[in-house]
């Protein structure tokens, strides 16, 4: 099979004709790398190149740079303008800044929320209450790049990183941050560093093409994945080739309806617990702008799994789906399995008797399997 005929996630993106971009986490990492380099050498690298989790090495131009001497020592600030590619991202064009100052040896890397970056105020997110809303993968990327710069230029790697976004508090009003208890600004996000853009029509067309290519290659098992983490889980579970991986994103209905008309023997649906709880509740579009996690629905499922009324009430008022899941795990209530089973039932109802075996895998943010159905 030649490169043009290949399927899978990368071929789907190419087929849309849309230009990918960079996450706020990638921009913050680039700004941090430039600022810490200047702090140690006196010069800002421009452009500054970073390495993303999948090995890409994009270069970022600096929009702002400033090196100042203060009473507590030198401070370096670098800023990068976010380019979201062709994705309709509310943070496209935002200026992401990182201000870096040295800390005493042994302090490690400390993150602070600057203007325009939110602070976590409610449980249920992958960060503790009181922490700046800089997600785990961007934190890891920044730590790794600080270590590299320190090794190259003789630093200790002990720094305070303050991430800010110009007009971030205003931009955050167009997001769900307030409802999630992230106050004061945006979250610094990204698991791959890459913004995968889509238009609904182009992305659904790319899903159909992926199914067609897999069928033409004689594959009998394909997987609809909500993102790169679920993709890795499916490969680990079943050893599926790239061509069997459908980048479903939020379009669960598009996968199911097309497979109903063009059956394959087996379809695995894999995604984050919260997203698949939406499918379990009957939503076929899993985008946060068009469907929300139904916590009362999760509470009802948990009751069927043995939860008492006290636990069910806590689930119904949980901040996030992840918090609901963790509450059930602590009480040995198999909410993940219950959601996966209900999602499988919903998928089968959409398939309307088509000769397709379906299984569903729910994962957490780290890719650990938390439910099967």
LINDANOR-V834949 format. One record per backbone hydrogen bond with DSSP energy under -1.0 kcal/mol. CO is the residue of the C=O (numbers start at 0). NH is the residue of the N-H. If there is no record, write none. Layout:
# LINDANOR-V834949
CO	NH
CO	NH
This chain:
# LINDANOR-V834949
7	11
8	12
9	13
10	14
11	15
18	85
20	194
22	26
23	27
24	28
25	29
26	30
27	31
28	32
29	33
30	34
31	35
32	36
33	37
34	38
35	39
36	40
37	41
47	59
51	54
55	51
57	49
59	47
63	78
65	76
67	74
69	72
72	69
74	67
75	99
76	65
77	97
78	62
78	63
79	95
81	92
82	21
83	86
86	88
88	91
90	93
93	81
94	165
95	79
96	163
97	77
98	161
99	75
100	159
103	106
107	158
109	160
111	162
113	116
114	164
115	185
117	132
118	182
119	129
127	130
130	119
131	133
132	187
134	138
135	139
136	140
137	141
138	142
139	143
140	144
141	145
142	146
143	147
144	148
145	149
146	150
147	151
148	152
149	153
149	154
157	102
158	109
159	100
160	111
161	98
162	113
163	96
164	167
166	170
167	171
169	172
170	173
171	174
175	179
176	181
177	180
180	120
182	118
185	117
187	134
188	24
192	22
194	20
198	202
199	203
200	204
201	205
202	206
203	207
204	208
205	209
206	210
207	211
208	212
209	213
210	214
211	215
212	216
213	218
214	217
219	265
221	267
222	245
223	269
224	247
224	248
226	230
227	231
228	232
229	233
230	234
231	235
232	236
233	237
234	238
240	243
241	244
243	222
245	224
245	247
247	250
249	251
249	285
250	254
251	255
252	256
253	257
254	258
255	259
256	260
257	261
264	356
265	221
266	358
267	223
268	360
269	225
270	362
271	275
272	276
274	278
275	279
276	280
277	282
278	281
283	252
286	289
286	290
292	294
293	297
294	298
295	299
296	300
297	301
298	302
299	303
300	304
301	306
302	305
307	311
308	312
309	313
310	314
311	315
312	316
314	317
319	323
320	324
321	325
322	326
323	327
324	328
325	329
327	332
328	331
332	334
333	337
334	338
335	339
336	340
337	341
338	342
339	343
340	344
341	345
342	346
343	347
344	348
345	349
346	350
347	351
350	353
353	355
356	266
358	268
359	372
360	270
361	369
361	370
362	272
363	366
367	363
370	361
